[in-house]
Structure formats: C-alpha cells, structure tokens
Amino acid sequence: MITWPHAHGDWRAALPDVEPVYMQLARHITRRENLLIGCWDEAHAAHVRKRLEEAGADPRHVILRNVHSNDTWTRDYGPITILEQGKPRLLDFIFNGWGNKFSASLDNQVTRRLHEAGVFGQAPLSTIDLILEGGSIEVDGQGSLLTTENCLLAPSRNPHLGRTQIEEQLRMWFGVERILWLSHGHLVGDDTDSHIDTLARFCDPRTIAYVSCDDTEDEHYDALQQMEAELRSFRDYQGNPYRLVPLPWPAAKYDEEDGRRLAASYANFLIINGAVLIPTYEDPADAETLRRLQACFPGREIIGVPCLPLIRQNGSLHCITMQLPAGVL
C-alpha cells in the first residue's frame, strides 16, 4: 500500500523529482504482488495511471482508490495487520503527525475510509485509542518487538502512559512476549523521534541489520556506537546473541536549498514477495549495502531503488509503504 504524491501536500514543489521514485517502486512491486495506491481524486488517479504505464507497471496488479491525505508516509498511518487463527485483522492506531509536528487529520482517516469503501475485503478493522506509527515497531514473528525509547516514550505521543503501560498495549495488540528497547540512536534530519525502521531491522528472527557509523568525526558516531553496544547485549527468542549486520555509512547528504542534513538510512528497506527493495543514495556505499543485505536475504532478489528525492522530506523507501498480508486485498 502506498499513497501517490499529490499537489495538496509537501511534495507539490518536488513532484517531477519524486514521482520517478514511485514509478520504479510500482514497477518492482506489481511484478511480484498487488499494489494498492491511494490517489487524491479521479483526476489524480488518471494521472497515476499514465505514470504507471510509463513505468511499465503491471496493471493487473494495481488497485487505485481515491482518498484524501496530508502526506504519503503510509507506513505510519496505514493499517498494521495481525493474524488471528490465520485470519487477518487490521489495526488502526491514532496518527498525530509524529507528535503533532505536522498536520495529520486526513492521514489519520485514510485506513478507516478505505475500510469503509470495502478495499480490505472481509478483514475486520479495530480502531485503537493509542498513538502509534508503523515505522516505530519491528517484530521478528517469534514474539519479539524491537523499538526505541525516544519514540514510544515521547511525551508528544501518549503522555499518560509509562513504559510498563506501553508494553502492556504492545503485548495485547501484537501478541508479542518480549520488548527490546533501544535507548540510543538517532539520525539528524529525522522527524520521527528515532523510528526503529531508520535504525535497525530484523532480517530473520536471528539477524538484525543496523545503521553503523565508522566516522569518528561524524556527529552520529557516539550515539550509534552506544546503539550497537545495546544490540550486542540483546538475545534472540532462543536466548542466543543476534547475528548483527552493520550497514555502511553513506557520506553526509544535505538539502540543496536550506543546507540542512538529510537522514539517509540504508535500514529503510522493504521486503516484498521474492525480493528486497533497498534505498540507494548515489553514494559509494550503495554497492556494499546491496552486497551485505544480499547475504541476509539469500532467497530474494536484491534491488536498489534511488531514494535521494525521498529524504528531502525526511523519509525513505520503507516509510512510504505498508505491507498487507495475503487475504487482505
């Protein structure tokens, strides 16, 4: 599931640059699975159809639906799917623009409106009174959930809940048994208060790929070294140390207009049927990243997707997508 960039949000001045990223993404996804695309209105949907045709996307695997949105970070307002006795249930948490940093009233209604329109078939929807973004959690499928204190314990999310109460909510809604908290790690230019999907990801229940900084002069060095030490202290669901895969550190990227540093993370990859899509940044570290992640996903094709336009708005590949298990669409 993605939301196509439109002129009613922050992408309006950058559509010529960012649409090619979405076109590549759509081509790769529709060759392997169905793709649900949120469009602003029918005119926008017609425009998207033209772009998809230009990209060589498979129209048989495209589902276009009109729904208004503030922005396109679908990972954080799309439905999070759980399975109950093998059947999918959609969880719709509150999205408040990463702690009320940005307007999000339309985004917060997207999942509910699509469900009311029948887009998700017979899958039931649970609306949950908890502020939570999809990019803030990472699970291993074996009862473990990885997250960050900076995000889930931020006073701008759920100020009435402490760590114990947050853990109770996570266990109740996701059926997890263990919560692994990172207290260190961040990327300059990230608006999310350290979403885990920019820092560390499960490749399988025993393997974590993570952002690693080896430049002692970089402003990230100390915090990411501390995060690495935390990851080394964690144990997997069987009680063994994780296989840790450090991802290369790209050269600093800066906004051409205002000079601010941008959050370029290789950890923001997307797993799809038969492949893993990896963000690339026109950096010498791109090739080594693809090589290291290929070793983490030996049965999948590794595909680089140029994502420099995405990080201008402080996100990347995983942030603009939300997976939907078979049986939902």
C-alpha positions as CSV (number, residue, x, y, z in Angstrom):
1,M,0.0,0.0,0.0
2,I,1.3,3.4,-1.0
3,T,-0.1,7.0,-1.3
4,W,0.9,8.6,-4.6
5,P,2.4,12.1,-4.2
6,H,0.0,14.9,-5.0
7,A,-0.1,18.7,-5.2
8,H,-2.1,19.1,-2.0
9,G,0.8,18.2,0.3
10,D,4.5,18.9,0.9
11,W,5.5,17.2,-2.4
12,R,3.9,19.8,-4.6
13,A,7.1,21.6,-5.5
14,A,9.1,18.4,-5.9
15,L,6.7,16.2,-7.9
16,P,8.9,15.9,-11.0
17,D,11.7,14.6,-8.8
18,V,9.8,12.3,-6.5
19,E,7.3,10.7,-8.9
20,P,10.1,8.6,-10.7
21,V,10.8,7.0,-7.3
22,Y,7.2,5.9,-7.0
23,M,7.2,4.8,-10.6
24,Q,10.2,2.5,-10.0
25,L,8.6,1.2,-6.8
26,A,5.3,0.4,-8.5
27,R,7.1,-1.4,-11.3
28,H,9.0,-3.7,-9.0
29,I,6.1,-4.4,-6.7
30,T,3.5,-5.1,-9.4
31,R,5.7,-7.7,-11.0
32,R,5.5,-9.7,-7.7
33,E,2.3,-8.8,-5.9
34,N,-0.7,-6.5,-5.8
35,L,-0.3,-2.7,-5.1
36,L,-2.9,-0.5,-3.5
37,I,-2.4,3.1,-4.4
38,G,-4.2,6.0,-2.7
39,C,-5.0,8.9,-5.0
40,W,-6.4,12.3,-4.2
41,D,-9.3,12.2,-6.7
42,E,-10.3,10.8,-10.1
43,A,-8.1,13.3,-12.0
44,H,-5.2,12.4,-9.9
45,A,-5.9,8.7,-10.4
46,A,-5.9,9.2,-14.2
47,H,-2.5,10.9,-13.9
48,V,-1.2,8.0,-11.8
49,R,-2.5,5.5,-14.4
50,K,-0.4,7.3,-17.1
51,R,2.7,7.3,-14.8
52,L,2.2,3.6,-14.1
53,E,2.0,2.9,-17.8
54,E,5.2,4.8,-18.5
55,A,6.9,2.9,-15.7
56,G,5.9,-0.5,-17.1
57,A,3.9,-1.5,-14.0
58,D,1.6,-4.4,-14.4
59,P,-1.9,-3.0,-14.5
60,R,-3.4,-6.4,-13.5
61,H,-1.8,-5.9,-10.0
62,V,-2.8,-2.3,-9.5
63,I,-5.7,-1.1,-7.3
64,L,-6.4,2.6,-7.3
65,R,-8.6,4.2,-4.7
66,N,-9.4,7.8,-4.1
67,V,-8.8,9.0,-0.5
68,H,-7.6,12.4,0.7
69,S,-4.3,12.5,2.6
70,N,-2.0,15.1,4.1
71,D,1.2,13.3,3.0
72,T,2.5,10.0,1.7
73,W,4.2,8.3,4.7
74,T,1.9,5.3,4.5
75,R,4.0,3.3,6.9
76,D,2.8,5.4,9.8
77,Y,-0.9,5.7,9.1
78,G,-1.7,2.6,7.1
79,P,-3.2,-0.5,8.8
80,I,-1.0,-2.8,10.8
81,T,-2.2,-6.3,10.1
82,I,-2.2,-9.1,12.7
83,L,-3.3,-12.7,12.2
84,E,-5.9,-14.3,14.5
85,Q,-6.2,-18.0,13.9
86,G,-4.7,-17.4,10.5
87,K,-7.2,-14.7,9.5
88,P,-6.1,-11.0,9.1
89,R,-7.3,-8.2,11.4
90,L,-6.4,-4.6,10.6
91,L,-5.3,-2.4,13.5
92,D,-5.9,1.4,13.0
93,F,-3.9,3.4,15.6
94,I,-4.0,7.1,16.0
95,F,-1.5,9.1,13.9
96,N,-0.8,12.6,15.1
97,G,1.9,13.7,12.7
98,W,4.8,12.3,14.8
99,G,3.9,14.1,18.0
100,N,1.9,17.0,16.4
101,K,4.9,18.2,14.3
102,F,2.7,18.3,11.2
103,S,-1.0,18.3,10.2
104,A,-2.3,14.7,10.0
105,S,-6.1,14.9,10.3
106,L,-6.6,13.5,6.8
107,D,-3.8,10.8,7.1
108,N,-5.4,9.6,10.4
109,Q,-8.6,8.8,8.5
110,V,-7.1,7.0,5.5
111,T,-7.3,3.5,6.8
112,R,-10.8,3.9,8.1
113,R,-12.1,5.4,4.9
114,L,-10.5,2.7,2.7
115,H,-12.0,0.0,5.0
116,E,-15.5,1.6,4.8
117,A,-15.1,1.6,1.0
118,G,-14.5,-2.2,1.1
119,V,-10.9,-2.0,-0.1
120,F,-9.8,-4.5,2.5
121,G,-12.4,-7.1,1.8
122,Q,-13.7,-9.0,4.8
123,A,-10.8,-8.2,7.1
124,P,-12.2,-6.6,10.3
125,L,-10.9,-3.3,11.5
126,S,-10.1,-2.4,15.1
127,T,-9.8,1.3,15.8
128,I,-7.4,1.7,18.8
129,D,-7.0,4.6,21.2
130,L,-3.2,4.6,21.1
131,I,-0.8,6.9,19.2
132,L,1.5,4.5,17.3
133,E,3.2,4.6,13.9
134,G,4.1,1.6,11.9
135,G,7.7,2.8,11.5
136,S,8.2,2.8,15.2
137,I,8.0,-1.0,15.7
138,E,9.8,-4.0,14.3
139,V,8.8,-7.6,15.0
140,D,10.5,-11.0,14.4
141,G,7.5,-13.2,14.1
142,Q,8.6,-15.1,17.1
143,G,7.2,-12.9,19.9
144,S,9.9,-10.2,19.9
145,L,9.3,-6.5,19.3
146,L,12.2,-4.0,18.8
147,T,11.6,-0.3,19.3
148,T,13.1,2.9,20.7
149,E,12.5,4.8,23.9
150,N,12.9,8.2,22.1
151,C,9.7,7.5,20.0
152,L,7.4,5.3,22.0
153,L,8.0,7.1,25.3
154,A,8.0,10.6,23.8
155,P,5.6,12.9,25.8
156,S,4.1,14.0,22.4
157,R,2.7,10.5,21.8
158,N,1.0,9.0,24.8
159,P,1.9,11.2,27.8
160,H,-0.5,9.4,30.2
161,L,1.3,6.1,29.6
162,G,4.6,5.0,31.1
163,R,6.9,2.2,29.8
164,T,5.0,-0.5,31.6
165,Q,1.6,0.6,30.2
166,I,3.1,0.9,26.7
167,E,4.5,-2.6,27.0
168,E,1.1,-3.9,28.1
169,Q,-0.5,-2.3,25.0
170,L,2.1,-3.8,22.7
171,R,1.7,-7.3,24.1
172,M,-2.1,-7.0,23.9
173,W,-2.4,-5.8,20.4
174,F,0.5,-7.6,18.7
175,G,0.7,-10.8,20.8
176,V,4.4,-10.3,21.5
177,E,6.2,-11.6,24.6
178,R,9.4,-9.6,24.6
179,I,10.0,-5.8,24.1
180,L,13.6,-4.9,23.2
181,W,14.1,-1.2,23.9
182,L,16.9,0.9,22.3
183,S,17.7,4.0,24.4
184,H,20.4,5.3,21.9
185,G,20.5,6.0,18.2
186,H,19.1,8.7,16.0
187,L,19.6,10.3,12.6
188,V,19.9,14.1,12.1
189,G,17.1,15.3,9.9
190,D,14.6,12.6,11.1
191,D,11.2,14.0,12.2
192,T,10.0,10.7,13.8
193,D,11.9,10.8,17.2
194,S,14.1,7.8,16.1
195,H,11.8,5.4,14.3
196,I,13.2,1.9,14.5
197,D,12.9,1.4,10.7
198,T,15.6,4.1,10.2
199,L,18.0,2.4,12.6
200,A,17.7,-1.4,13.0
201,R,15.7,-4.1,11.2
202,F,15.0,-7.9,11.6
203,C,16.1,-9.8,8.5
204,D,15.1,-13.0,10.2
205,P,14.4,-14.0,13.8
206,R,18.1,-14.3,14.5
207,T,19.5,-11.4,12.3
208,I,19.4,-7.7,12.8
209,A,20.8,-5.3,10.2
210,Y,21.6,-1.9,11.7
211,V,22.9,1.6,10.8
212,S,26.6,1.7,11.8
213,C,28.8,4.8,11.8
214,D,32.5,4.3,11.5
215,D,33.4,8.0,11.1
216,T,34.7,9.2,14.4
217,E,34.3,12.8,13.3
218,D,30.6,12.4,12.4
219,E,28.0,13.8,14.8
220,H,26.2,10.5,14.9
221,Y,29.2,8.4,15.9
222,D,28.8,8.3,19.7
223,A,25.1,7.6,19.7
224,L,25.3,4.9,17.1
225,Q,28.2,3.2,18.9
226,Q,26.1,3.1,22.0
227,M,23.2,1.7,20.0
228,E,25.5,-1.0,18.6
229,A,26.5,-1.9,22.1
230,E,22.8,-2.3,23.1
231,L,22.2,-4.5,20.1
232,R,25.1,-6.7,21.2
233,S,23.6,-7.1,24.6
234,F,20.2,-8.3,23.3
235,R,19.4,-12.0,22.9
236,D,17.1,-13.6,20.3
237,Y,14.0,-15.5,21.1
238,Q,16.1,-18.6,21.8
239,G,18.4,-16.8,24.2
240,N,21.4,-16.5,21.8
241,P,23.2,-13.3,20.7
242,Y,21.9,-11.9,17.5
243,R,23.8,-12.1,14.2
244,L,24.4,-8.4,13.7
245,V,25.0,-7.0,10.3
246,P,26.3,-3.4,10.2
247,L,25.2,-1.4,7.2
248,P,27.7,1.0,5.6
249,W,27.7,4.7,6.5
250,P,26.9,6.9,3.5
251,A,28.5,10.3,3.1
252,A,26.5,13.2,4.6
253,K,23.7,14.4,2.4
254,Y,22.4,18.0,2.6
255,D,19.4,19.8,1.3
256,E,20.3,21.9,-1.7
257,E,18.0,24.8,-0.7
258,D,18.4,25.2,3.1
259,G,21.6,23.2,3.7
260,R,20.1,21.0,6.5
261,R,21.4,17.5,6.8
262,L,19.2,14.7,5.5
263,A,18.5,11.3,7.1
264,A,19.9,8.8,4.6
265,S,19.3,5.3,6.1
266,Y,20.0,2.0,4.4
267,A,18.0,0.3,7.1
268,N,14.8,1.6,5.5
269,F,14.5,-1.3,3.1
270,L,11.2,-3.0,2.0
271,I,10.7,-6.8,1.9
272,I,8.2,-7.9,-0.8
273,N,7.4,-11.3,-2.4
274,G,10.7,-12.7,-3.7
275,A,12.7,-9.5,-3.4
276,V,14.0,-6.8,-1.1
277,L,14.0,-3.2,-2.3
278,I,16.9,-1.2,-0.9
279,P,17.1,2.6,-0.8
280,T,20.2,4.0,-2.6
281,Y,21.6,7.5,-2.4
282,E,24.1,7.9,-5.3
283,D,26.8,7.1,-2.8
284,P,29.8,4.8,-3.0
285,A,28.4,2.9,0.0
286,D,25.3,1.8,-2.1
287,A,27.0,-1.2,-3.7
288,E,28.4,-2.6,-0.4
289,T,25.0,-2.2,1.2
290,L,23.4,-4.3,-1.5
291,R,26.1,-6.9,-1.1
292,R,25.7,-7.1,2.7
293,L,21.9,-7.3,2.5
294,Q,22.0,-10.0,-0.2
295,A,23.8,-12.2,2.4
296,C,20.9,-11.5,4.8
297,F,18.2,-12.5,2.3
298,P,19.8,-15.3,0.2
299,G,16.5,-16.4,-1.3
300,R,15.4,-13.0,-2.5
301,E,16.4,-10.7,-5.3
302,I,18.1,-7.5,-4.0
303,I,17.1,-4.4,-5.9
304,G,18.4,-0.9,-5.4
305,V,15.9,2.0,-5.7
306,P,17.3,5.6,-5.9
307,C,15.7,7.5,-3.0
308,L,17.5,10.8,-2.8
309,P,14.3,12.7,-3.6
310,L,12.5,11.0,-0.6
311,I,15.0,12.0,2.1
312,R,14.4,15.7,1.2
313,Q,11.1,15.2,3.1
314,N,12.8,13.2,5.8
315,G,11.9,9.7,5.0
316,S,12.8,6.8,2.6
317,L,11.5,3.6,1.0
318,H,10.0,1.7,3.9
319,C,8.4,4.9,5.2
320,I,6.2,5.3,2.1
321,T,4.9,1.8,2.1
322,M,2.8,-0.6,4.2
323,Q,2.7,-4.3,3.5
324,L,-0.7,-6.1,3.5
325,P,-0.6,-9.9,4.0
326,A,-2.4,-12.2,1.6
327,G,-6.1,-12.3,2.2
328,V,-6.5,-8.5,2.9
329,L,-6.9,-7.1,-0.6
